[in-house]
Amino acid sequence: MIFAVELVIWQLELVIYLFLALSAIVALEVRDLLVAVVMMTVFSFLMALLFIAMGAIDVGFTEAVIGAGVTGILFVVVVYQTSRKSKD
């Protein structure tokens, strides 16, 4: 029974790693700054899930609140105060 649970956690971590890489690449390559902010917020939330899956619940909770929550909202406000599209 324990082996089946470890197998599911391993598969879940693999999916999280794949989405982490995908969200980081999209955040770096996209020209729309709001989409980049959303992708970085998704990246931060996925890191929080990964920390929780590894057993660091306090670190995961802190990453979710500060990384995905506060920083995401701050970046969205800053993007709306400036231009939304990248100049280059």
Buried (B, 14 or more C-beta within 10 A) or exposed (E): EEEEEEEEEEEEBEEBEEBBEBBBEBBEEBEEBBBBBBBBBBBBBBBBBBBBBEEBEEBBEEBBEEBBBEBBEEBBEEBEEEEEEEEE
